Each structure stands twice: as C-alpha cells, then as structure tokens.
Amino acid sequence: MDFAGRQLPVSVIDEIKDRLDIVEVISSYIPLQKAGRNYKALCPFHSEKTPSFVVFPDSQRWHCFGACGEGGDVFTFVMKQEGWDFRTALEELARRAGVELRPRTPAQRQAEEEADRLRGLLAEAARYYHHLLRHAPEAEAARTYVARRGLSNETVARFTLGYSLPGWESARGHLTERGYTIEELVKAGLLVQREDSGSTYDRFRDRLMIPIRDLQGRVIGFGARTLDPEGVPKYINSPQTPLFDKGRTLFGLDLARQAIRREDRVVIVEGYMDVMQAHQAGFANVVAQMGTALTEAQLKQLQRYTKRFVLALDPDAAGVQATLRGVEVAREALEREWEPIFDPRGLVGYEARLGAEIRVLRLPRGQDPDDLIREDPRRWAAMVEEAVPVVDFYLQILLEGLAPDDTKAKARVVDTLLPILRAVANPVEREDYAQKIARALRVDARAVHARLRSAERRSARLQRGTARTQERAPSRGVTADLEGHCLTMLLQRPGILSQINDALRESQLEPLRGQDFQDVGYRAIFEAWETLLTTEHPVPIEALRAQLPTDLHARLEGLLTPDEATLADEQLVRDVVLTLLRLRERNLRQLGQELSFLTLEAQEAGDIRAEQYIEALRAYRETLLRTQQALAQRWGWMSRGRAA
C-alpha cells in the first residue's frame, strides 16, 4: 500500500507550523524560562511546584515530564489549552500565521454565513432578554425569583440572565426590527411555527431566560424557567438547531474549563441553578448536562481538561428510579427541574473507553446541589470528595429495601449487575466488585462468578454466531507512512478497534488513542472518527467529512482506498497493532533522547530537577522495553535496538 503523494507537498498545516514559532505561541499563554537550548515552565495542565514542562525549539514540540505526561506540537498545545477541537485551532492558528485556508465551496460558505447570522441573532436575543430582566416592569416576578434563589447581581451579569415577556409576539417584533427574518428566528429556535397555518409565535413567554453558550462563550440556545408556581413544564430548552445539540453541550463549560483543569476534576449536575449557585460559591468546576443521559460526546469534551468526573445524582428522583425500574416518567410530572437519567452500564463503558474515573455523589433526599451549597458549602465540598464509583452507587440503590431472606430478589440483583460487571475493563476491579456484591447480598462469591461466566459464554456464542468468516490473506505490510496505514485499516474495518485495544491491554500497554498520531491531521481524523463511532457503526464517510475542516478532506480521501479489504479481522488486528507499536517505539525513542539531554544538562548545572528527569527517563525506558517485548514476543517483530 503506497501512501506517497496522498497529501500535498506542503500542506496548510505544515505552512502554519513553518510560519509560527512554538516558543512564541506558548509564551503567549504561560511564562517560559530559557534553559540551555530549550525553555521550561510550570505545566499548565496539572498542578506542580517544580517546572516539568519543556518546549523544544529545534523540533517545534513540547512535552511535560511531570504527572500528566502530555506532549505534542503547536496545534495540540492550543487545542488542549483552549479546549478547542481541531477545526477551531486550525482557524485560529491560520489567522495568527497569516495563512489563508483553502477556499470553501459555495455550500460551505453559505452554511458558515447562516451560522454567523444565527449567532448574531441569539446574541441579540440574549441582550434583549437581559435588558428586560433589569428594567421591564413585567419582570418584577423574575427579579424577585432571582433574589429568592440567592443569585447575586454579579452572577446575573456573569450568566447574562434575562426575562421573556408574556406576549406571543414580543421577541419576534424586537428581533425582526433588528433585521432578522422569521425563517431565521424559527431556525434559531426562538419562534414556534404552526404546521397547519404556518403562523409563528414566541417559544419563550413569561420565563426566566438562561443563555446556553458554546466553548467560545457564544450563545447557541436558551433554557427557560417558568415563574408560575403551578406552571408545567418548569423548564423548557431550545430545540435542536444548527448550533445547539443538547447531547454535545454542557451548560457552564465555557466558564468552568479553567477551574476543571486546575482542580483536575469536574462535577456534573442536573440544573442551571445548581451550576450558577456553585460558581457563585467558588466551586467553578461545575457544569450541567442538558436534561439527557450523560453522553460520551459530552465526556469527550470534558476529557480535554480532566479524566476525573463526579456525577451528582438524587437517587430518589423520578429519572433515576425510572431507569432502575424501567418505567417511563413524564417530564411534566417531575418535582425536580430536569429529568435525571442514570445509565450505569453506559458510564462504566465510558470509563473503560476513555480511561476515565467516573464517580457518583449521592444527594440527600429532596435536596439539590443548589440547596446544599447555599446551606453549607463545606458539606458540599466534603460530599464531592466522598463520591463513590458507579458500580458501588448502583449496588447501594438496588439493595435498598431488599429483604435479607428474599432469594429471588437477590438473584435479580445479581442478574441486573452482570452487564455492568462485564463492562468493567480492569479484571482486578471486576473481581473486587464481584466480591463486594457477594458480601452485600450474603451469598457465596462462587455463585456470582458462575453467573458471570455463564453470561460471558452466552455473549461469546452470540458473537461467534454473527461473525463473518473471511479468507485469510497475506499482509502487504506497512509502509513508511505508518500512521496513514493504521488509519486506513481502521476506516475500512471499524469493528477491529475493540480487538486492537484488547490485544494492547494483554501486553500491559495503553489502548489506541489520538496521541499516538504525531501528524496533527491524522490525529484530527482519528478523533473525529472515534467520536462518531460511539453513535454510528460503521461511520458514514459523509458524516466524518462533515466533522473535518476542508483542508483535511483530501487527506481523508487518500485513506479510503480499499487495499486491505480481503484481509481477515485477525490479520488486520495484527497489522494495526504492529504498526502502532512501531509508532510508539519511534516516539518513545525521540522522547528518551530529549529527556537524556535534559538530564545531562541539569546534572552539569547542578539543577535539583536532574533527579526528576532521571526518574522520568527510567519510566520511559520501562515503557519502551514493554513495547519492544510486545513487538518481539507477541507480534514477532525484531526491534532495531534495545531500550538503552
């Protein structure tokens, strides 16, 4: 498979890198200190007292040799620092570098112009609602409600809270006077259009208005709370629009992201008021899910800042009980502001795929985070610290009210927990949970293990029954473009990703991740594909193309030639793992060389950080050795050198 010529000789990404100095870009975010040929700083991605963040001008790369171990080029730094996706980082760095991005197609230009118009419209609507809250006589009840909830003037201004008039045409009249069309107001979710007559009316009437923003702080939608004590529903949100997707949006993340990174933890709550009260009290690492089950897309956004998630749940709330009992609960009947939905199996699966830690904070009966924080901020902080793993929380809920001698009920609890246990990737954790379940139910642990083995055998039989048999074919091998080769095989056969990660874990190595791709374009393609893979299998190429900047479309097309279509899954897994391990070996060697140089430099200067570098070098050599052993023993590849 020949990947030569599949990308332009000088891509726009390369041109941006050539024009920008990584030292200059990074120093615009954090202070850098010259250290020999390189620059050092306190790492912006984790808390530390001794600088372990190093920028290498020669290679135009950076790396943290401390706790987080992150590294990359100018693109990866800006993406991580700002929490941006690749498209946004590309546009911003192109602007800085004075590089003109590839001209958009007429359809793309039109879509971007329409999106800009909608952002302008929603920003104007937010200003209008905010003005009404501050000055309109009709907003007195809203102002009273805000004061009663204990929100300060500063918080009201920070979140740009507003008020919608009770009339059916108030917002429509104001916004059309500002030059926006009825069609645009409908598309932005501000007007409802009747299907029979086509007439329109204001979606939000006599409600407290809460703007929802994207990561750049731009308004993309609204949440609206009724001011009528008997009003139903209490909250309504903007509908799905070209800008607002509730499954990919987290309320307050634009204001919380720096605190999340600083504290290396995010607390996810269910209500707007919870977030605002938390921020007002100094707990700025709090965000809210948008009234749906927490999605992997939302967790991937948060993963840019931390891998430690705390989900604040009221186990007595209707949404959780509905999930546990399999009962449909109407949103209008809920006492709480939003319907909380708890999917333990999904959360455990997210933990495994994202390498994350997800814990659950169990709220006291009938209390929201809003109530707790106002009454006792210290108690709230303590409860966050005491949050328990997902499986523990689920077990607690299932055991409540269980009669000690109800054998059938105990069997149902075990059967309910089996899918959750099977989703736990770490065998040690799985064993620990099995023992914990047995103790809690006062049953023999062997019985729990027997049920688990039986469920796994049934699953294996089902997989064998549906698996397609394919003729084994000789591999054409990997080419010089290892990353492109790896991506090509994944795009052709997405089902092998889980097998690849299982094989890596068996060798005590990390699963495949975006950081394995040094080429920022390939990394962007992989991460977009992996995100889409959680909802669509296989990923439609058009959907993947839509997630990428135009400048990566040609690169994507070059990866789609079906050269490996006849290979069996087993052979493809072997080829991808072999490719990936060679990539990691190459990258580890480069890092080892840079770290050796830093160690020597620190020793010559009598720098106390020499010991830190020696320890980091030892860890890198151990990882390199494991990688080389996996190549040699499991995959039959002879490395070119030893982990010296």
URJO-V72936 format. One record per pair of residues at least 4 apart in sequence whose C-alpha atoms are under 8 Angstrom apart, sorted by the first residue. I is the first residue (numbers start at 1). GAP is how many residues later the second one is. Records with the same first field share a line. If there is no record, write none. Layout:
I: GAP  GAP
This chain:
1: 475  476  477  478  484  562
2: 477
3: 476  477  478  481  482  555
4: 477
5: 4
6: 548  549  552
7: 4  547  548  551
10: 4  5
11: 4
12: 4  87  89  539
13: 4  77  508
14: 4
15: 4  84
16: 4  77  78  81  83
17: 4  57
19: 78
20: 4  5  76  77
21: 4  36  39
22: 4  33  35  38  39  51  52
23: 4  16  32  34  37
24: 4
25: 4  49
26: 4  6  48  51
27: 4  5
30: 11  14
31: 10
32: 7  8  9
33: 6  7  8
34: 4  5  6
35: 4  5
36: 565
37: 19  20
38: 16  17  18  19
39: 15  16  17
40: 11  12  13  14  15
41: 10  11  12  13
42: 6  7  8  9  10  11
43: 4  5  8  9  10  21  23
44: 37
45: 23  36  216  217  260
46: 21  22  215  216  218
47: 215  216
50: 559
52: 12  13  14
53: 9  10  11  12  13
54: 8  9  10  11
55: 5  6  7  8
56: 4  5  6
57: 4
60: 13  14
61: 10  11  12  13
62: 9  10  11  12  15
63: 6  7  8  9
64: 4  5  6  7
65: 4  5  548  551
66: 550
71: 5  6
72: 4  5  443  446
73: 4
74: 4
75: 4  11  14  15  18  445
76: 4  444
77: 4
78: 4  5  6  11
79: 4  5  6  7  10
80: 4  224  225
83: 132  174  218  221  222
84: 4  5  131
85: 4
86: 4  438
87: 4  461  462
88: 4
89: 4
90: 4
91: 4  10
92: 4
93: 4
94: 4  5  6  7
95: 4  5
101: 450
102: 448  449
104: 4  5  446
105: 4
106: 4
107: 4
108: 4
109: 4
110: 4
111: 4
112: 4
113: 4
114: 4
115: 4  127  128
116: 4
117: 4
118: 4  66  69  70  125
119: 4  99  100  101
120: 4
121: 4  54  59  64  67
122: 4  66  97  98  99
123: 4  95  96
124: 4  51
125: 4  46  50
126: 4  34  35  36  85  93
127: 4  33  35
128: 4  34
129: 4  32  33  34  35  80
130: 4  30  31  32  33
131: 4  5  31
132: 4  7  30  31  32  33
133: 6  7  9  10  28  29  30
134: 5  9  28
135: 4
136: 4
138: 27
139: 4  24  26
140: 4
141: 4  86
142: 4  21  65  66  85
143: 4
144: 4
145: 4  82
146: 4  5
147: 4  5
150: 127
151: 4  5  125  126  129
152: 4  128
153: 4
154: 4
155: 4  121  125
156: 4  5
157: 4
159: 51  52  117
160: 50  51
161: 47  48  49  50
162: 46  47  48
163: 43  44  45  46
164: 7  40  41  42  43  44  45
165: 5  6  40  41  42
166: 4  39  40  41
167: 35  38  39
168: 33  34  37
169: 4  32  33
170: 4  32
171: 4  19  31
172: 4  10  13  19  29  30
173: 4
174: 4
175: 4  5
176: 4  5  6
180: 4  5
181: 4
182: 4  9
183: 4
184: 4
185: 4  5  6
186: 4  5  6  7
187: 54  55
188: 33  53  54  55
189: 14  32  49  50  51  52
190: 12  13  14  48
191: 9  10  11  12
192: 8  9  10  11
193: 5  6  7  8
194: 4  5  6
204: 20
206: 20  21
207: 17  18  19  20
208: 16  17  18  19
209: 13  14  15  16
210: 12  13  14  62
211: 8  9  10  11  12
212: 7  8  9  10  11  39  40
213: 4  5  6  7  8  38  39  41
214: 4  5  6  35  39  40
215: 38  39
216: 38
217: 37  38
220: 23  24
221: 16  17  22  23
222: 15  16
223: 12  13  14  15
224: 11  12  13
225: 9  10  11
226: 5  6  7  8  9
227: 4
232: 100
233: 98  99
234: 98  103
235: 102  103
238: 6
239: 5
240: 4  5  6
241: 4
244: 5
245: 4
246: 4  44  45  46
247: 43  45  47  48  50  51
248: 47  49  50
249: 40  41  49
250: 37  38  39  40  48
251: 21  24  36  37  38  39
252: 4  23  34  35  36
253: 4  33  34
255: 29
256: 4  28  29  30  31
257: 4  28  48
258: 4  27  47
259: 4  25  26
260: 4  5  6  24  25  26  45  46
261: 4  44  45
263: 22
264: 41  42  43  44
265: 20  41  42  43  44  45
266: 19  20  21  36  40  42  43  44
267: 18  19  20  42  43  44  45  117
268: 18  19  20  21  41  42  43  44
269: 5  6  17  18  19  20  42  43  44  100
270: 4  18  19  20  21  42  43  67  68  70
271: 4  17  18  66  67
272: 4  16
273: 4  97
274: 4  14  94  95  96
275: 4  11  12  13  95
276: 4
277: 4  93  96  97
278: 4  5  6  8  91  92  95
279: 4  5  6  7
280: 4
281: 92  93  96
289: 4  5
291: 47  48  49  50
292: 47  48  49
293: 47  48  49  50
294: 4  5  47  48
295: 4
296: 4  54  235  238
297: 4  234
298: 4
299: 4
300: 4  54
301: 4
302: 4  5
303: 4  51
307: 47  48  49  50
308: 48  49  50
309: 47  48  49  50
310: 48  49  50  51  74  77
311: 47  48  49  50
312: 48  49  50  51  57
313: 27  47  48  49  50
314: 6  48  49  50  51  52  53  54
315: 5  6  47  48  50  82
316: 4  5  49  50
317: 4  19  23
318: 4  11  16  21  22
319: 4  10  20  21  22  23
320: 4  20  21  22
321: 4  6
322: 4  5  6  7  19
323: 4  18  19  20
329: 4  5
330: 4
331: 7  8
334: 4  5
343: 4
344: 4  46  47  50  76
345: 4  74  75  78
346: 4
347: 4  11  43
348: 4  10  42  43  72  75  76
349: 4  74  75
350: 4  5  6
351: 4  5  6  7
352: 4  71  72  73
357: 32
358: 31  32
359: 28  29  30  31
360: 27  28  29  30  33
361: 22  23  25  26  27
362: 25  31
363: 4  5  6
367: 4  5
368: 4
369: 4  11
370: 4
371: 4
372: 4  5  7  8
373: 4  5  6  7
376: 4
377: 4
378: 4
379: 4
380: 4
381: 4
382: 4
383: 4
388: 4  5
389: 4
390: 4
391: 4  29  42
392: 4
393: 4
394: 4
395: 4  22  42
396: 4
398: 4  15
399: 14
402: 4  7  8
404: 37
406: 4
407: 4
408: 4
409: 4
410: 4  31
411: 4
412: 4
413: 4
414: 4  23  34
415: 4  36
416: 4
417: 4
418: 4  33  34  37
419: 4
420: 4
421: 9  12  13
422: 8  30  34
424: 5  6
425: 4  5
426: 4
427: 4
428: 4
429: 4
430: 4
431: 4
432: 4
433: 4
434: 4  11  14  15
435: 4  10
436: 4
437: 4  11
438: 4  5  6  7  10
439: 4  5  6
443: 4
444: 4
445: 4
446: 4
447: 4
448: 4
449: 4
450: 4
451: 4
452: 4
453: 4
454: 4
455: 4
456: 4
457: 4
458: 4
459: 4
460: 4
461: 4
462: 4
463: 4
469: 99
470: 96  97  98  99
471: 95  96  97
472: 94  95  96  99
473: 93  94  95  98
474: 93
475: 89  92  96  100
477: 98
478: 4  7  97  101
479: 6
481: 4
482: 4  97  98  101
483: 4  34  36  39  96  97  100
484: 4  38  75
485: 4  74  91  94
486: 4  90  93  94
487: 4  35  39  72
488: 4  71  72  73
489: 4  5  75  83  87
490: 4  6  7
491: 68  69
492: 68  70  72  73
493: 76
494: 43  44
495: 4  43
496: 4  73  76  77
497: 4
498: 4
499: 4  74
500: 4  11  12  73  76  77
501: 4  9  10  11
502: 4  9
503: 4  74
504: 4  5  6  7  73
505: 4  5  6
507: 119  123
508: 118
509: 117  118
512: 4  68
513: 4
514: 9  10  12  13
515: 8
516: 7  64  67  68
517: 5  6
518: 4  5
519: 4
520: 4
521: 4  31  34
522: 4
523: 4
524: 4  24
525: 4  19  23  27  31
526: 4
527: 4
528: 4  16  19  20
529: 4  10  15
530: 4
531: 4
532: 4  7  12
533: 4  5  6
536: 4
539: 4  5
540: 4
541: 4
542: 4
543: 4
544: 4
545: 4  8  11
548: 4  5
549: 4
551: 4
552: 4
553: 4
554: 4
555: 4
556: 4
557: 4
567: 4  5
568: 4
569: 4
570: 4
571: 4
572: 4
573: 4
574: 4  61
575: 4
576: 4
577: 4
578: 4  53  57  59
579: 4
580: 4
581: 4  46  47  50
582: 4  49
583: 4
584: 4  43
585: 4  39  42  43
586: 4
587: 4
588: 4  32  36
589: 4  35
590: 4
591: 4
592: 4  25  28  29
593: 4
594: 4
595: 4  18  21  22
596: 4  17  21
597: 4
598: 4  12  15
599: 4  11  12  14  15
600: 4  10
601: 4
602: 4  5  6  7  8
603: 4  7
606: 4
608: 4
609: 4
610: 4
611: 4
612: 4
613: 4
614: 4
615: 4
616: 4
617: 4
618: 4
619: 4
620: 4
621: 4  22  23
622: 4  21
623: 4
624: 4  19
625: 4  17  18
626: 4
627: 4
628: 4  11  14  15
629: 4  5
630: 4  5
631: 4  5  6  7  8
632: 4  5  6  7
633: 4
